[in-house]
Amino acid sequence: MQQFIKQCIATVLAGILLITPVTAGVMSGEAPDFTLKSHSGQNIRLSEYRGEVVLINFWASWCGPCRQEMPLLDELHNQYNALGFTVLGVNVEQDPYQARKLLKDMPVSFPVLFDDRSVVSKQYDVIAMPSTVLVDRNGNMRYLHKGYKPGLEEVYLEQVRELIRE
């Protein structure tokens, strides 16, 4: 019964979050540091990526746009990883079972982290799924995207290229 209630809440939240319009903005300030357990079992700390451009993507397995975006983020990660760029996928679900199941069906090469206590999601004020933050080589937040629609990956590409060139 408790699992059924959680699924109902997730479905309602998904509906609310999916009607959130896609928005983008410029950000400033240092990206809050965090350490989370990864899908591979190791702890990953954002500050370990200082000197690289990092795209932090907050997602959930029940989020359709998140699923649509994930293979595109994987392509972006693979294309620019050698130039000092990485994607960190941060799953926001309290129970990572569904996320792990999704990753079996849709494997990605970038690190996937689990924020099952919503600590990092709160640090970054995540209110829409997916939410994406681009961090420059100095550890500063530069761009924020709330939501996803096809074509947004072109904007990511432009911004990643800009930050890599800096």
N, C-alpha and C positions, 0 to 999 in steps of 0.2 A: 504494500500500500504506500509506504513512504517513497519507494522508487517511482511509483505512478504519479504521486503528487509532485515530485521533483521534475518529472518529464513534462507534466502539465505547466508548471511554472516556467520551465525552459521554453516551451512552445509559445506561451504568452509573451515572454520576454523577447523571444526571437521575432515575433510579429511586431512588437513595439520598436525593437532596434532596427528591423529591416525597413520600417517606414521612415526612419531617421534619414533626412536627405544627406547625400554625399557632400561633405564639405572638406575644404583644404585650407591650410593656413601656414603662415610663417611663424616659427617659434624662436624663442631665445632662452638663454640660461643653460646651465649645466644639466645634463641628463642625470636624473637620480640613479645612483649605483644600486645594484641588486645582485644577489646570488640565488640561483634557482637550480633545482635538480633537473637534469636533462633526460631525454628519452633513452639515451645510452647509459644512464645511471650516474654520470659524473656531475659534480656541481660546476656550474658555469657562472662567472662573474662578469658583468658588463665592462668593468674597468680593465679587464684583461684584453679587451679589444681596442684600448686607447691607441691611436695611431692609424686606425682603420675607420672607414665609413661603415656605419651599422644601420640597418633597417630593422626596427623592432616591430613585429606584427603581432598584435593581440587578436586571438581567434578562439572560436569554439566549434566543436564538431557539429552542433545543431544548426549552425549558421551557413545557409546556402551560399551567400557571397564569399564567405571565408573559403569554402570548398572550391569555389570557382577560381578564386585568386591564388590558391596555394601552388598549383603547378606553374603558374606564371612567375611567382616569387622564386620558385626553385630554378627556373630558367635564368632569371636575373642573377641569382646567387652564383650559379655555375659560370655564367658569362663574365662576371666581374670579380670573382673571388681572388684570382691571381693578381689583381690590381689593388688589393687591400680593401675589399668590400665583403661584408657578410650579412646574411639575414639571420635574425634570431626570432623564431616563432615562439610566442608565449601563449600557451593554452590556458584559458581562464576558468575552466570547469573545476568544481570541487572534487569530483570523482573523475580521474583521468582515463577510466576504462574506455569510454567511447572515443576519446582522442587517440588512444593507443590502437584501437580497432581501425579507425580511419587511416592511421599512418601505415598499417599493414596493407590496406587497399591502395593507398596513395602515398608511397614512400617519397621522402624528400631528402636532399643531401645536406640541407642546412640544419643547425641544431634546433631542436624543439624542446622547450622548457615548460615546466608545469607550475603555474601560479595557483595552486589549489586552495590557498588561504586568501587570495585576492590582495595580497600585500603590495605587489608591484602594480597591479591594475589600479589600485587606489593612489599610489605614488604618481602615476601618469594620468590620473583623472579619466580613466577609460569609461565612456558612457555609450559607445556605439560599437557594434561588431561588423566587420573588423575595424580596428583602429591601428594606424601605422605611424610610427615616429621615425624620422631620419635624423641620425646623429652624425656630426662631422668628426674628423680625425682628432680634434681637440676635446671631444666628449661633450660638445654643446648640441642641444636640440635645435634643429633648423626647420624641419617641416613636419606638419601633422595632417593626416588624412583620416577622416571619420567616415566609415562606410566604404563600399566598393561598387563600382559599376564598370562594365567592359570599356576598355580604353584608358582607364586610370593607370595601367601599367606603363603606358607611354609617358605619363607625367613622372612616375617613379624613375623611369629610365633617364629622362632629362635631368632630374634632380640628383640622381646617383652620379651621373657623368660630371655634373657641375662640382659636386663635393669631392669626387676623386681627383679632379684637376686642381683643386685648391692646394 
